[in-house]
Amino acid sequence: MRLRLPISVVLTMATATGCAAQPAADLFVDNQHIRVGINLKWGGAITHVSRPGGPNIINSFDLGRQIQQSYYSGPPNYQKEGKRKSPTWATFPWNPIQTGDAFGHGSKVLESRVRGSELYVRTIPMLWPMDNDPGECVMETWITLQPDAPRFRYRARLTNNRSDRTQYPGANQETPAVYVNGPWHRLMTYNGDRPFTDGPLTEIRNDHREPWPWVNFLPTEGWAALVDEANSGIGVCVDRPMEFHGGFSGKRGVGGEKSASTGYMSPVTTEILDHNIVYEYSCTFVVGALDEIRAAAKREAARALPSWRFDRARHGWHYENGRDAGFPPGAQGLSPNPVDPSRPVRLIGPYTFWQAAEVTRVRIQITASRAGNLTLYWRGMPPGAASTKPSEWAAWRRGWWTVERSVTAPVPAGTRRWLNIDLQGYPAYDGPITGLAMDLPQGVSVHAIEAVGKIR
């Protein structure tokens, strides 16, 4: 993730670029409940969110803050001939962001408009670590105010047109990145195993002293919020559980939009970004009290058990030791070939959440050119501490897929048939489940996956 370094490092860079001289926002959409503004010199990123007459929540210390689109793909150490790269971000991959680059160049806005309660902007983003290197892609953003409450729908689209046609492995994507001012320093969520039962909230703290500044956590109700001491602020809500990153850097409780101190949060998903991909996501922002934010998240949440169809997109499923034919998947679905033929391709799914008692089996629609064996894995809950160190989260990740939490099923040769895997009766299939993965035999295409059961 493109996450801020210690404040002392960022301060030196931002002072050199002169970012503080830029206006906070110059195009607004508002109603009686909320006011949202973007900066057309900074790629149309959101630089202002407030209640009418209230203070601006959004931080714009440098061009890596704001509410903005931010994506990642290979190569791991991106470099373009003839372009300078910041030594501070020397190891960064291809990383287009909506606002601008680390040298202070704003991204170019191609089109912007306000129609009624909706604001739209289309942008050619800059590559964050580079000196004036526009990305070979276009970002579009729709901001739609809700008429009855201080909320807005945020919809984002990335359209790639990269000359580098390599299919790089899946990478974490900020969907979107959110940076707020110092008064909104308390990062709150529900990360327990009984979502939507009014259980106690958790304040996520990044008080660890590891070099990576932010915390990983799994909000099982699909939301997080940065609030002040009065428990009022801004929340971001998604319709399913997702990994979030977040925390606070600097002095808590003070500072405006040009101050270095900032709170950060972002829903994060792992996606393969092909050279020609059209990738979209959406979420809802809520300004108000914690109970209002949580209530909005409950309305937003998808209550059905998860299912995925792979004709138009991968939906967060990605590979370990695999590459497929590219975007869009089409009728062939997910048809990866192993990078190393001596090992199977592992297909890894996005975060989700259900209780084992609610899902009794998983159905996988496959085409197999030859018979083989498929191994299905399931993942449990992450560390539940309010201050999960990055090293602790990494240790949990290393233990995701184990023989104890797996079942192997035979795959017959044939076209478009459903493979039903019964999960009942396995002692390790118990309690909360947060994701699936599978080892695929060679010659298998996956068209769809369904969790089968009943939400209680």
C-alpha positions as CSV (number, residue, x, y, z in Angstrom):
1,M,0.0,0.0,0.0
2,R,1.1,3.6,-0.6
3,L,0.9,4.6,3.0
4,R,2.5,7.6,4.6
5,L,6.0,7.3,6.0
6,P,6.8,8.8,9.4
7,I,5.7,12.4,9.5
8,S,9.2,13.9,9.6
9,V,10.0,12.3,6.2
10,V,6.7,13.4,4.6
11,L,7.0,16.9,6.0
12,T,10.4,17.4,4.2
13,M,8.9,16.3,0.9
14,A,5.7,18.3,1.0
15,T,7.4,21.5,2.1
16,A,9.6,21.2,-1.0
17,T,6.6,20.9,-3.4
18,G,4.7,23.9,-2.1
19,C,1.4,22.0,-1.8
20,A,0.2,24.1,1.0
21,A,-0.4,27.1,-1.3
22,Q,-3.1,25.3,-3.3
23,P,-6.8,25.9,-2.5
24,A,-8.6,23.1,-0.6
25,A,-11.5,22.7,-3.1
26,D,-12.9,24.6,-6.1
27,L,-15.9,22.6,-7.2
28,F,-18.7,21.7,-4.7
29,V,-21.9,19.7,-4.5
30,D,-24.1,20.3,-1.4
31,N,-27.6,20.1,0.1
32,Q,-29.1,20.9,3.5
33,H,-27.2,17.9,5.1
34,I,-23.7,17.8,3.6
35,R,-21.1,19.7,1.5
36,V,-18.5,17.9,-0.6
37,G,-15.8,19.6,-2.6
38,I,-13.1,18.5,-5.1
39,N,-9.9,20.2,-6.3
40,L,-9.6,20.4,-10.0
41,K,-5.9,21.2,-9.8
42,W,-5.4,17.9,-7.9
43,G,-7.1,15.4,-10.2
44,G,-10.6,16.1,-8.8
45,A,-9.8,14.3,-5.5
46,I,-12.2,15.0,-2.6
47,T,-10.6,17.8,-0.5
48,H,-13.6,18.9,1.5
49,V,-16.4,17.1,3.4
50,S,-18.4,18.9,6.1
51,R,-21.8,19.5,7.5
52,P,-23.2,22.9,6.2
53,G,-21.3,25.6,8.1
54,G,-19.1,23.0,9.8
55,P,-15.4,22.4,9.7
56,N,-13.7,20.5,6.9
57,I,-12.8,16.9,7.9
58,I,-10.5,16.0,5.0
59,N,-6.7,16.4,5.2
60,S,-4.6,17.9,2.3
61,F,-1.1,18.1,3.7
62,D,0.3,16.7,0.5
63,L,-0.9,15.1,-2.7
64,G,-1.0,11.7,-1.1
65,R,-3.8,12.5,1.3
66,Q,-7.5,13.5,0.5
67,I,-10.2,11.0,-0.4
68,Q,-8.9,9.5,-3.6
69,Q,-8.5,6.5,-5.9
70,S,-5.2,4.7,-5.5
71,Y,-4.1,1.5,-7.3
72,Y,-1.1,-0.8,-7.4
73,S,0.3,-3.3,-9.9
74,G,3.7,-4.4,-11.1
75,P,6.5,-4.1,-11.8
76,P,7.5,-4.2,-8.2
77,N,10.2,-1.5,-8.6
78,Y,8.6,0.6,-11.3
79,Q,10.9,2.9,-13.2
80,K,10.4,4.7,-16.5
81,E,13.3,5.7,-18.7
82,G,14.0,9.4,-18.6
83,K,11.8,10.0,-15.5
84,R,13.1,10.7,-12.0
85,K,11.8,8.6,-9.0
86,S,11.7,9.8,-5.4
87,P,14.4,8.0,-3.3
88,T,11.8,8.0,-0.5
89,W,9.6,5.7,-2.6
90,A,12.3,3.9,-4.5
91,T,10.9,0.4,-4.1
92,F,7.3,1.4,-5.0
93,P,5.5,-0.4,-7.8
94,W,3.3,1.1,-10.5
95,N,1.0,3.3,-8.4
96,P,-1.4,5.8,-10.1
97,I,-3.2,8.0,-7.7
98,Q,-5.9,10.6,-8.3
99,T,-4.4,13.7,-6.7
100,G,-0.9,13.9,-8.0
101,D,2.7,12.8,-7.5
102,A,5.3,13.0,-4.7
103,F,7.0,15.9,-6.5
104,G,3.8,18.1,-6.3
105,H,2.5,17.8,-9.8
106,G,-1.3,17.6,-9.8
107,S,-3.2,15.0,-11.9
108,K,-4.9,16.4,-15.0
109,V,-8.7,16.7,-15.0
110,L,-10.2,15.9,-18.4
111,E,-13.8,16.6,-17.5
112,S,-15.9,17.7,-14.6
113,R,-19.5,18.5,-14.0
114,V,-22.2,19.0,-11.3
115,R,-25.7,17.9,-12.2
116,G,-28.2,18.2,-9.4
117,S,-26.9,16.1,-6.5
118,E,-24.1,14.4,-8.4
119,L,-20.6,15.5,-9.1
120,Y,-18.5,13.7,-11.8
121,V,-14.8,14.0,-12.6
122,R,-12.6,12.2,-15.1
123,T,-8.8,12.3,-14.6
124,I,-5.5,11.1,-15.9
125,P,-3.6,10.3,-12.7
126,M,0.0,10.7,-11.9
127,L,2.2,7.9,-10.7
128,W,2.8,8.7,-7.1
129,P,6.6,8.0,-6.7
130,M,7.6,9.5,-10.1
131,D,8.4,13.1,-11.2
132,N,5.7,14.1,-13.6
133,D,4.9,10.7,-15.0
134,P,1.1,10.4,-15.9
135,G,-0.3,6.9,-15.7
136,E,-1.5,5.1,-18.8
137,C,-5.0,5.0,-17.4
138,V,-8.1,7.1,-16.7
139,M,-10.0,7.4,-13.4
140,E,-13.6,8.4,-13.1
141,T,-15.4,9.4,-9.9
142,W,-19.1,9.9,-9.2
143,I,-20.1,11.5,-5.9
144,T,-23.9,11.4,-5.3
145,L,-25.4,13.1,-2.3
146,Q,-28.3,11.3,-0.5
147,P,-31.3,13.6,-0.1
148,D,-32.3,12.6,3.4
149,A,-29.1,12.4,5.4
150,P,-25.4,13.6,5.5
151,R,-24.3,10.7,3.2
152,F,-22.9,10.4,-0.2
153,R,-22.4,7.5,-2.6
154,Y,-18.8,7.2,-3.9
155,R,-18.3,5.3,-7.2
156,A,-14.9,4.8,-8.8
157,R,-13.8,3.4,-12.1
158,L,-10.3,2.7,-13.4
159,T,-9.7,2.1,-17.1
160,N,-6.2,0.9,-18.0
161,N,-4.5,1.3,-21.3
162,R,-1.0,0.2,-20.3
163,S,1.7,-0.5,-22.9
164,D,3.2,-3.0,-20.5
165,R,0.9,-6.0,-21.1
166,T,2.4,-8.2,-18.4
167,Q,-0.1,-9.8,-16.0
168,Y,1.3,-9.0,-12.6
169,P,0.1,-10.8,-9.4
170,G,-2.8,-9.4,-7.5
171,A,-2.0,-6.4,-5.2
172,N,-3.8,-4.6,-2.4
173,Q,-6.0,-1.7,-3.7
174,E,-7.2,1.2,-1.6
175,T,-10.9,1.5,-2.4
176,P,-10.5,4.5,-1.6
177,A,-7.8,6.1,0.5
178,V,-9.3,8.4,3.2
179,Y,-7.2,10.9,5.2
180,V,-8.8,13.2,7.8
181,N,-7.6,16.1,10.0
182,G,-6.3,15.7,13.6
183,P,-9.5,16.2,15.6
184,W,-10.9,13.0,14.1
185,H,-8.3,10.8,15.5
186,R,-10.3,7.8,16.9
187,L,-10.5,4.9,14.5
188,M,-13.7,3.0,15.4
189,T,-15.3,-0.2,14.1
190,Y,-16.9,-3.5,15.0
191,N,-14.5,-6.4,14.4
192,G,-16.1,-9.1,16.5
193,D,-17.6,-12.4,15.4
194,R,-21.3,-11.5,15.9
195,P,-21.9,-8.7,13.4
196,F,-25.2,-6.7,13.5
197,T,-26.0,-7.8,17.0
198,D,-25.2,-4.4,18.6
199,G,-22.0,-5.7,20.1
200,P,-19.4,-3.3,21.6
201,L,-17.3,-1.3,19.3
202,T,-13.5,-1.3,19.2
203,E,-11.1,1.6,18.9
204,I,-8.3,0.5,16.5
205,R,-5.0,1.9,17.7
206,N,-1.6,1.9,15.9
207,D,0.4,2.5,19.0
208,H,3.0,-0.2,18.0
209,R,6.5,1.0,17.2
210,E,7.0,-1.0,14.0
211,P,8.2,0.9,10.9
212,W,5.0,0.3,9.0
213,P,2.6,2.9,10.4
214,W,-0.8,1.4,9.9
215,V,-2.9,-1.4,11.3
216,N,-4.7,-4.1,9.4
217,F,-8.2,-5.1,10.7
218,L,-11.4,-6.9,9.5
219,P,-14.6,-4.9,10.2
220,T,-17.1,-7.7,10.1
221,E,-20.0,-5.2,9.8
222,G,-18.2,-3.6,6.7
223,W,-17.5,-0.2,8.1
224,A,-15.0,2.0,9.9
225,A,-15.1,5.6,11.1
226,L,-12.7,8.3,12.2
227,V,-14.3,10.3,14.9
228,D,-13.5,13.0,17.4
229,E,-13.8,13.0,21.2
230,A,-17.5,13.5,20.9
231,N,-17.8,10.3,18.7
232,S,-18.7,12.3,15.6
233,G,-16.9,12.2,12.3
234,I,-16.9,10.4,9.0
235,G,-17.4,6.7,8.2
236,V,-17.0,4.6,5.1
237,C,-19.4,1.7,4.6
238,V,-19.1,-1.2,2.1
239,D,-21.6,-3.9,1.4
240,R,-19.5,-6.9,2.6
241,P,-16.7,-7.5,5.1
242,M,-13.3,-6.3,3.8
243,E,-9.8,-5.9,5.2
244,F,-9.3,-2.3,6.2
245,H,-6.0,-0.5,6.9
246,G,-5.9,2.6,9.2
247,G,-4.5,4.5,12.1
248,F,-3.3,7.9,13.1
249,S,0.0,9.7,12.6
250,G,1.1,12.8,14.4
251,K,-0.4,14.7,17.3
252,R,-3.9,13.5,18.1
253,G,-6.8,16.0,18.5
254,V,-5.4,19.0,16.7
255,G,-4.6,20.3,13.2
256,G,-6.4,21.4,10.1
257,E,-6.3,20.4,6.5
258,K,-2.7,21.6,5.9
259,S,-1.4,20.0,9.1
260,A,0.9,17.0,9.0
261,S,-1.1,15.1,11.7
262,T,-3.7,12.8,10.0
263,G,-6.0,9.9,10.5
264,Y,-6.2,7.3,7.8
265,M,-8.5,4.5,6.8
266,S,-9.1,2.5,3.6
267,P,-11.2,-0.6,2.6
268,V,-8.6,-2.8,0.9
269,T,-9.1,-5.6,-1.6
270,T,-6.6,-7.7,-3.6
271,E,-7.1,-7.4,-7.4
272,I,-5.2,-8.3,-10.5
273,L,-5.1,-5.1,-12.6
274,D,-4.6,-6.1,-16.2
275,H,-3.2,-3.8,-18.8
276,N,-6.7,-3.2,-20.2
277,I,-8.9,-3.7,-17.2
278,V,-12.0,-1.7,-16.5
279,Y,-12.3,-1.9,-12.7
280,E,-15.1,-0.5,-10.6
281,Y,-16.1,-0.3,-6.9
282,S,-18.4,1.8,-4.8
283,C,-19.0,2.6,-1.1
284,T,-21.0,5.0,1.0
285,F,-19.6,7.8,3.2
286,V,-21.6,9.0,6.3
287,V,-20.9,12.2,8.3
288,G,-22.3,12.1,11.8
289,A,-22.4,10.3,15.1
290,L,-21.1,6.7,15.5
291,D,-24.5,5.2,15.9
292,E,-25.7,6.9,12.7
293,I,-22.7,5.6,10.8
294,R,-23.2,2.1,12.2
295,A,-26.9,2.2,11.3
296,A,-26.1,3.2,7.7
297,A,-23.7,0.3,7.4
298,K,-26.4,-2.1,8.5
299,R,-28.6,-0.8,5.8
300,E,-25.8,-1.1,3.3
301,A,-24.8,-4.6,4.1
302,A,-25.5,-7.5,1.7
303,R,-27.3,-10.2,3.8
304,A,-27.2,-13.0,1.3
305,L,-24.5,-15.6,1.3
306,P,-21.7,-14.8,-1.1
307,S,-21.6,-16.0,-4.7
308,W,-19.3,-15.1,-7.6
309,R,-19.7,-15.4,-11.4
310,F,-16.5,-15.0,-13.4
311,D,-17.6,-14.1,-16.9
312,R,-17.0,-10.4,-16.5
313,A,-14.6,-9.9,-13.6
314,R,-12.5,-11.8,-11.0
315,H,-14.3,-10.1,-8.1
316,G,-11.2,-10.1,-5.9
317,W,-10.2,-13.7,-6.6
318,H,-6.5,-13.9,-7.5
319,Y,-3.7,-16.4,-7.9
320,E,-0.7,-17.7,-6.2
321,N,1.6,-19.4,-8.8
322,G,-0.9,-18.6,-11.6
323,R,-1.7,-16.4,-14.6
324,D,-4.8,-16.4,-16.8
325,A,-5.6,-15.2,-20.3
326,G,-6.5,-11.7,-19.1
327,F,-9.4,-9.3,-18.8
328,P,-12.3,-9.9,-19.2
329,P,-12.5,-13.6,-18.3
330,G,-15.4,-14.3,-20.7
331,A,-17.0,-17.7,-21.1
332,Q,-13.8,-19.5,-20.1
333,G,-14.0,-18.0,-16.5
334,L,-10.9,-18.2,-14.4
335,S,-8.5,-20.5,-16.3
336,P,-5.1,-20.0,-14.8
337,N,-1.9,-21.8,-15.9
338,P,0.8,-22.4,-13.3
339,V,3.9,-20.3,-13.3
340,D,5.8,-23.2,-11.8
341,P,4.2,-26.4,-13.3
342,S,5.5,-28.5,-10.4
343,R,3.1,-26.8,-8.0
344,P,-0.7,-26.3,-8.3
345,V,-2.3,-22.9,-8.9
346,R,-3.8,-21.6,-5.7
347,L,-7.0,-19.5,-6.3
348,I,-7.5,-17.2,-3.3
349,G,-10.8,-15.4,-2.6
350,P,-11.7,-12.1,-1.1
351,Y,-12.6,-11.6,2.6
352,T,-16.1,-12.6,3.5
353,F,-17.9,-13.6,6.7
354,W,-20.2,-16.3,7.8
355,Q,-20.7,-18.7,10.7
356,A,-19.8,-22.3,9.8
357,A,-23.2,-23.4,11.0
358,E,-24.8,-21.2,8.3
359,V,-22.9,-22.6,5.2
360,T,-23.0,-26.4,4.9
361,R,-21.4,-26.7,1.5
362,V,-19.6,-24.9,-1.3
363,R,-20.6,-25.3,-5.0
364,I,-18.0,-24.7,-7.7
365,Q,-18.9,-24.6,-11.4
366,I,-15.9,-26.0,-13.4
367,T,-14.8,-27.2,-16.7
368,A,-12.0,-29.8,-16.6
369,S,-10.0,-31.0,-19.6
370,R,-8.8,-34.0,-17.5
371,A,-9.6,-35.6,-14.1
372,G,-7.8,-34.5,-11.0
373,N,-8.2,-33.4,-7.4
374,L,-9.2,-30.0,-6.0
375,T,-8.4,-28.9,-2.5
376,L,-10.7,-26.3,-0.8
377,Y,-9.4,-24.3,2.2
378,W,-11.2,-22.0,4.6
379,R,-9.9,-19.2,6.7
380,G,-10.8,-18.3,10.3
381,M,-10.8,-15.0,12.2
382,P,-7.8,-12.7,12.3
383,P,-6.2,-11.5,15.6
384,G,-8.9,-9.6,17.5
385,A,-6.6,-7.2,19.3
386,A,-7.4,-3.5,19.0
387,S,-3.8,-2.8,18.1
388,T,-2.7,-5.5,15.8
389,K,0.9,-5.0,14.8
390,P,1.7,-5.5,11.1
391,S,4.0,-8.4,12.0
392,E,1.2,-10.1,13.9
393,W,-1.1,-9.8,10.9
394,A,1.6,-11.1,8.6
395,A,2.1,-14.1,10.9
396,W,-1.7,-14.8,10.7
397,R,-1.6,-14.6,6.9
398,R,1.2,-17.2,6.8
399,G,-1.1,-19.7,8.6
400,W,-4.3,-19.1,6.5
401,W,-4.3,-22.3,4.4
402,T,-3.6,-25.5,6.3
403,V,-4.3,-29.2,5.8
404,E,-6.4,-29.2,9.0
405,R,-8.7,-26.6,7.4
406,S,-9.2,-28.2,4.0
407,V,-11.0,-30.9,2.1
408,T,-10.0,-32.6,-1.1
409,A,-12.5,-33.6,-3.8
410,P,-12.2,-35.4,-7.1
411,V,-12.7,-33.4,-10.2
412,P,-14.1,-35.4,-13.2
413,A,-13.3,-34.4,-16.7
414,G,-16.1,-32.5,-18.5
415,T,-17.6,-29.2,-19.3
416,R,-19.6,-26.8,-17.0
417,R,-20.6,-29.1,-14.2
418,W,-21.1,-28.2,-10.5
419,L,-18.7,-29.7,-7.9
420,N,-20.5,-29.9,-4.5
421,I,-18.2,-29.9,-1.5
422,D,-19.8,-30.8,1.8
423,L,-18.2,-29.1,4.7
424,Q,-20.2,-30.7,7.5
425,G,-18.4,-33.1,9.7
426,Y,-15.0,-31.6,9.6
427,P,-13.9,-30.6,13.2
428,A,-11.9,-27.6,11.9
429,Y,-14.8,-26.2,10.0
430,D,-16.3,-24.3,13.0
431,G,-17.0,-20.8,14.1
432,P,-16.5,-17.7,11.9
433,I,-15.2,-18.2,8.4
434,T,-13.6,-15.3,6.6
435,G,-12.6,-16.6,3.2
436,L,-11.9,-19.5,0.9
437,A,-9.0,-20.7,-1.3
438,M,-8.5,-23.7,-3.5
439,D,-5.6,-25.6,-5.1
440,L,-6.6,-26.3,-8.7
441,P,-5.5,-29.3,-10.8
442,Q,-4.1,-28.4,-14.2
443,G,-6.7,-28.0,-17.0
444,V,-9.5,-26.7,-14.7
445,S,-11.5,-23.5,-15.4
446,V,-13.7,-22.0,-12.6
447,H,-16.9,-20.3,-13.8
448,A,-18.7,-19.7,-10.5
449,I,-18.5,-20.3,-6.8
450,E,-21.4,-20.3,-4.3
451,A,-21.7,-20.6,-0.6
452,V,-24.8,-22.7,0.2
453,G,-26.8,-22.6,3.4
454,K,-29.0,-20.2,5.3
455,I,-28.2,-17.0,7.2
456,R,-29.6,-17.3,10.7
